[in-house]
Amino acid sequence: MGEPSTGTPVRVGLVGAGGVGARHARTLAGFPDVELVGVADAVPGAADALAAELGVLAVDDVDRLLAQRLDGVWLCVPPFAHGELELAAVRAGLPFFVEKPLATGVAVAEEVARAVAGAGLPTATGYHWRHLDTVAAARAVCAAHRPRLVDATWLDKVPPPAWWSRRERSGGQVVEQLTHVLDLARLLAGEVVEVRATAAPSTAEGRDVDDATAALLTFDSGAVGTVTAACSLPGKLAAGLDVVCDGAAVELTETALTVTTADGARRSEPRVDGRTAVDRAFVDVLAGGAPAEGLVDYAEALRTHRVAVAIAGSARTGEAVRP
């Protein structure tokens, strides 16, 4: 693992030239203290346009990218493509940032987590909501007022990538999309110890990702929760969570926070761009700094991933699952 000296650009590579990968690449290329060395993609030629736009190297082989004297690598690939990429980074001794979800199920993620722990490498994941100042404010409210009920919701459309509609490639909506608010539910109310779920199967040809999922959660704090997710709409209707506490209520989305107490309701908006902050935070780690409070490493992300996979599993079997 390289640690650049002060004033030396942090050298990074990126794997995955799709929409999310392109967003990270543009953000990284915009940091004055970062050198984006190259972009790779499993699809031949897919990285060419993005690399040309940013004036960096398009690499047709991941191992070749990892050999470019990097300080870290961003892995922005679909859920089904995780596993070997992370393990290759570990073998190369490279810290990595990986987009959520960590995989379609838990076996691959558990294997990667063991490898990361054994190597002692810094990692980060794409749970960018955690970097919002409104999330920090919500956490303070929940620390002062015991959470009793959590309602996590994601009501949206089917995203355009073809892989998203197939459960074996995306993991389904709860694993791939709702995971953001499940992560915040854990942050605000404690660990989830049991889930019970049911689902409305897809009615669309060529799609086996459920149209809707509903679940009940039990937290180790004594709080209870509900999950509602649907992907049958023409666009995003709602994505966020509400927390009912002793003497306070929190309504949190990516763009707003409302806290209601006996003194009335107060609404605020984030002053932080979470999507930029999550990349900045890991760049700072690669430059030798301490991890920012909002940074979610691989081990922490795995705790959220287990909950999402447990909900998906319970929806298929109808049985209670302990993550």
Secondary structure in CASP SS format (residue, H / E / C, confidence):
PFRMAT SS
TARGET T0000
AUTHOR 0000-0000-0000
METHOD secondary structure of the structure
MODEL  1
M C 1.00
G C 1.00
E C 1.00
P C 1.00
S C 1.00
T C 1.00
G C 1.00
T C 1.00
P C 1.00
V E 1.00
R E 1.00
V E 1.00
G E 1.00
L E 1.00
V E 1.00
G C 1.00
A C 1.00
G C 1.00
G H 1.00
V H 1.00
G H 1.00
A H 1.00
R H 1.00
H H 1.00
A H 1.00
R H 1.00
T H 1.00
L H 1.00
A H 1.00
G H 1.00
F C 1.00
P C 1.00
D C 1.00
V E 1.00
E E 1.00
L E 1.00
V E 1.00
G E 1.00
V E 1.00
A E 1.00
D C 1.00
A C 1.00
V C 1.00
P C 1.00
G C 1.00
A C 1.00
A C 1.00
D H 1.00
A H 1.00
L H 1.00
A H 1.00
A H 1.00
E H 1.00
L H 1.00
G C 1.00
V C 1.00
L E 1.00
A E 1.00
V E 1.00
D C 1.00
D C 1.00
V H 1.00
D H 1.00
R H 1.00
L H 1.00
L H 1.00
A C 1.00
Q C 1.00
R C 1.00
L C 1.00
D C 1.00
G E 1.00
V E 1.00
W E 1.00
L E 1.00
C C 1.00
V C 1.00
P C 1.00
P H 1.00
F H 1.00
A H 1.00
H C 1.00
G C 1.00
E H 1.00
L H 1.00
E H 1.00
L H 1.00
A H 1.00
A H 1.00
V H 1.00
R H 1.00
A C 1.00
G C 1.00
L C 1.00
P C 1.00
F E 1.00
F E 1.00
V E 1.00
E C 1.00
K C 1.00
P C 1.00
L C 1.00
A C 1.00
T C 1.00
G C 1.00
V C 1.00
A H 1.00
V H 1.00
A H 1.00
E H 1.00
E H 1.00
V H 1.00
A H 1.00
R H 1.00
A H 1.00
V H 1.00
A H 1.00
G H 1.00
A H 1.00
G C 1.00
L C 1.00
P C 1.00
T E 1.00
A E 1.00
T E 1.00
G C 1.00
Y C 1.00
H H 1.00
W H 1.00
R H 1.00
H H 1.00
L C 1.00
D H 1.00
T H 1.00
V H 1.00
A H 1.00
A H 1.00
A H 1.00
R H 1.00
A H 1.00
V H 1.00
C H 1.00
A H 1.00
A H 1.00
H C 1.00
R C 1.00
P E 1.00
R E 1.00
L E 1.00
V E 1.00
D E 1.00
A E 1.00
T E 1.00
W E 1.00
L E 1.00
D C 1.00
K C 1.00
V C 1.00
P C 1.00
P C 1.00
P C 1.00
A H 1.00
W H 1.00
W H 1.00
S H 1.00
R C 1.00
R H 1.00
E H 1.00
R H 1.00
S H 1.00
G C 1.00
G C 1.00
Q H 1.00
V H 1.00
V H 1.00
E H 1.00
Q H 1.00
L H 1.00
T H 1.00
H H 1.00
V H 1.00
L H 1.00
D H 1.00
L H 1.00
A H 1.00
R H 1.00
L H 1.00
L H 1.00
A H 1.00
G C 1.00
E C 1.00
V E 1.00
V E 1.00
E E 1.00
V E 1.00
R E 1.00
A E 1.00
T E 1.00
A E 1.00
A E 1.00
P C 1.00
S C 1.00
T C 1.00
A C 1.00
E C 1.00
G C 1.00
R C 1.00
D C 1.00
V C 1.00
D C 1.00
D C 1.00
A E 1.00
T E 1.00
A E 1.00
A E 1.00
L E 1.00
L E 1.00
T E 1.00
F E 1.00
D C 1.00
S C 1.00
G C 1.00
A C 1.00
V E 1.00
G E 1.00
T E 1.00
V E 1.00
T E 1.00
A E 1.00
A E 1.00
C C 1.00
S C 1.00
L C 1.00
P C 1.00
G C 1.00
K C 1.00
L C 1.00
A E 1.00
A E 1.00
G E 1.00
L E 1.00
D E 1.00
V E 1.00
V E 1.00
C E 1.00
D C 1.00
G C 1.00
A E 1.00
A E 1.00
V E 1.00
E E 1.00
L E 1.00
T E 1.00
E C 1.00
T C 1.00
A C 1.00
L E 1.00
T E 1.00
V E 1.00
T E 1.00
T E 1.00
A C 1.00
D C 1.00
G E 1.00
A E 1.00
R E 1.00
R E 1.00
S E 1.00
E C 1.00
P C 1.00
R C 1.00
V C 1.00
D C 1.00
G H 1.00
R H 1.00
T H 1.00
A H 1.00
V H 1.00
D H 1.00
R H 1.00
A H 1.00
F H 1.00
V H 1.00
D H 1.00
V H 1.00
L H 1.00
A C 1.00
G C 1.00
G C 1.00
A C 1.00
P C 1.00
A C 1.00
E C 1.00
G C 1.00
L C 1.00
V C 1.00
D C 1.00
Y H 1.00
A H 1.00
E H 1.00
A H 1.00
L H 1.00
R H 1.00
T H 1.00
H H 1.00
R H 1.00
V H 1.00
A H 1.00
V H 1.00
A H 1.00
I H 1.00
A H 1.00
G H 1.00
S H 1.00
A H 1.00
R H 1.00
T H 1.00
G C 1.00
E C 1.00
A C 1.00
V E 1.00
R C 1.00
P C 1.00
END
